[in-house]
């Protein structure tokens, strides 16, 4: 079943472009980049139309699986944001979830996954980073930013756009202390094990 596009900031209904406007519009947030969640079977379609990276840890952490993905934009604009969902065991025990978001400024999908209002993370880059990963072959610092109480969010910049890493529960942040190397699936084909659909996707 095809899921209709929704607002990336509130998951509300959006009005499609028409004769009077070329924009997708949310009654609450105005002009938006429409968000559509997908199953992993749609990965090639998302990567073909993405203007931003589709980040995935390669190899996946032991016993971790993918649980779906999503993108913002339409066929006319291309995807201005992407998100990949992953699940697996937390380093401190119990299950954990991770959402990796790449987005152009002003989309709001990363803030939505972090559980905060607004579009972007604000001023977080004026202190020492809280984590370091490899993204697209480059060392990439990440800073902890504001988030809802049931999760922890980190943000940085990679390939010229925002990179968000949001984890549940907060103690799962230790995942980022392991060797995490993100690859852009637009440029590299990898076999990624699939699991149950993630309940964390917006």
C-alpha positions in Angstrom: 0.0 0.0 0.0 1.4 3.4 -1.0 1.6 5.9 1.9 0.5 9.4 0.9 3.1 12.2 1.3 3.0 14.0 4.7 4.5 17.0 6.5 8.1 16.2 7.6 7.6 18.3 10.7 4.3 17.0 12.0 3.3 14.0 9.8 0.1 15.9 9.0 -1.7 15.9 5.7 -0.2 18.1 2.9 -1.9 19.6 -0.1 -0.3 18.8 -3.4 0.8 21.4 -6.0 -2.0 22.7 -8.2 -2.9 25.4 -10.6 -2.3 28.2 -8.1 0.9 26.9 -6.4 3.8 24.6 -7.2 4.4 24.0 -3.5 3.3 21.2 -1.1 1.5 22.9 1.8 0.9 21.8 5.4 -1.9 23.7 7.2 0.3 24.1 10.3 3.7 24.6 8.8 3.1 26.1 5.4 5.3 25.2 2.4 7.1 21.9 3.1 9.1 19.2 1.4 6.7 16.3 1.5 7.9 13.2 3.4 7.2 9.6 2.3 8.2 6.6 4.3 9.2 3.4 2.4 10.2 -0.2 2.8 13.8 -1.2 1.9 12.5 -2.5 -1.4 12.3 1.1 -2.5 15.9 1.8 -1.8 17.0 2.0 -5.4 14.2 4.5 -6.2 15.2 6.7 -3.3 18.9 6.6 -4.2 18.1 7.4 -7.8 16.2 10.6 -6.9 18.2 11.8 -3.8 20.0 15.1 -3.9 21.5 14.3 -0.5 23.3 11.1 0.8 21.5 8.0 1.9 23.8 7.1 4.7 24.3 3.5 6.0 26.9 2.0 8.3 28.9 -0.5 6.2 29.4 -3.1 7.5 26.3 -2.9 9.8 27.1 -3.3 13.5 26.9 -7.0 14.6 23.3 -8.3 14.7 21.9 -4.9 13.4 19.4 -4.8 10.6 17.6 -2.1 8.5 14.0 -1.3 9.2 12.9 1.0 6.4 13.7 4.4 5.0 12.1 7.6 3.9 12.7 10.7 1.8 11.5 14.3 1.5 10.7 15.9 -1.9 9.0 14.8 -5.1 9.8 13.8 -8.6 10.2 17.4 -9.6 12.7 18.5 -6.9 14.4 15.3 -6.1 14.9 14.1 -2.5 16.1 17.0 -0.2 16.3 14.7 2.8 16.6 11.0 3.4 16.4 8.8 6.5 17.4 5.2 7.1 16.2 3.2 10.1 18.3 0.6 11.8 17.8 -1.7 14.9 20.0 -4.0 16.9 21.4 -4.7 20.4 22.5 -1.8 22.5 26.1 -1.9 23.9 24.6 -1.7 27.4 22.0 -4.4 26.8 18.5 -4.5 25.4 17.3 -3.3 22.0 18.3 -0.1 20.3 17.2 2.0 17.3 19.1 4.4 15.1 17.8 6.8 12.5 20.4 8.4 10.1 19.1 11.6 8.5 20.8 13.6 5.7 19.0 16.8 4.8 19.4 20.2 3.2 18.9 23.1 5.6 15.3 24.1 6.2 13.6 20.7 5.6 12.9 19.8 9.3 13.1 16.0 9.1 16.1 15.8 11.4 14.5 18.0 14.0 11.4 15.8 13.7 13.3 12.6 14.4 15.1 14.3 17.3 11.7 15.2 18.7 12.2 19.0 18.7 10.5 22.0 17.0 12.0 24.0 14.2 14.1 23.1 11.2 17.7 22.9 12.2 19.7 22.0 15.3 20.8 25.6 16.1 24.2 26.6 17.3 25.9 23.4 18.4 29.3 23.5 16.6 31.0 25.9 19.0 32.5 23.3 21.3 34.5 20.1 21.1 32.5 17.3 19.3 30.9 14.6 21.4 31.5 11.8 18.8 33.5 11.1 15.7 32.5 8.8 12.8 33.6 8.3 9.2 31.1 9.5 6.6 31.9 9.2 2.9 35.5 8.4 3.7 36.0 11.6 5.8 36.4 12.0 9.6 33.1 13.6 10.7 32.6 15.1 14.1 29.1 15.0 15.7 27.7 17.1 18.4 24.9 16.3 20.9 21.9 18.5 20.3 18.6 19.1 21.9 16.2 16.1 21.7 13.1 14.6 23.4 13.8 12.8 26.7 13.3 9.3 25.3 16.2 9.6 22.8 19.5 11.2 22.1 20.4 13.1 19.0 23.7 14.1 17.4 24.3 16.3 14.5 27.2 17.3 12.2 27.9 18.1 8.6 28.8 15.7 5.8 28.8 16.1 2.0 27.7 19.7 2.5 24.4 18.9 4.3 23.2 18.1 7.8 23.9 14.6 9.2 21.7 13.6 12.2 22.1 10.4 14.2 19.2 9.8 16.6 19.2 6.8 19.0 16.8 5.1 21.3 17.1 4.7 24.3 19.6 7.5 25.3 22.1 5.0 26.6 22.4 3.6 23.1 24.6 6.6 22.3 27.5 4.3 23.1 27.0 2.9 19.6 28.7 5.9 18.2 31.8 5.1 20.3 32.3 2.0 18.2 33.9 2.2 14.7 31.1 3.6 12.6 31.7 4.1 8.9 28.9 5.5 6.9 28.7 5.0 3.1 26.5 6.9 0.7 24.2 4.3 -0.9 23.7 6.6 -3.9 27.3 5.7 -5.0 27.9 2.2 -3.6 25.7 -0.9 -3.7 25.7 -2.9 -0.5 23.7 -5.9 0.7 22.0 -4.7 3.9 20.2 -7.2 6.1 16.5 -6.3 6.6 14.5 -6.8 9.7 11.1 -5.8 11.0 9.8 -2.4 10.0 11.0 0.3 12.4 8.5 2.0 14.6 10.8 5.0 14.9 10.4 6.3 11.3 8.4 9.5 11.2 
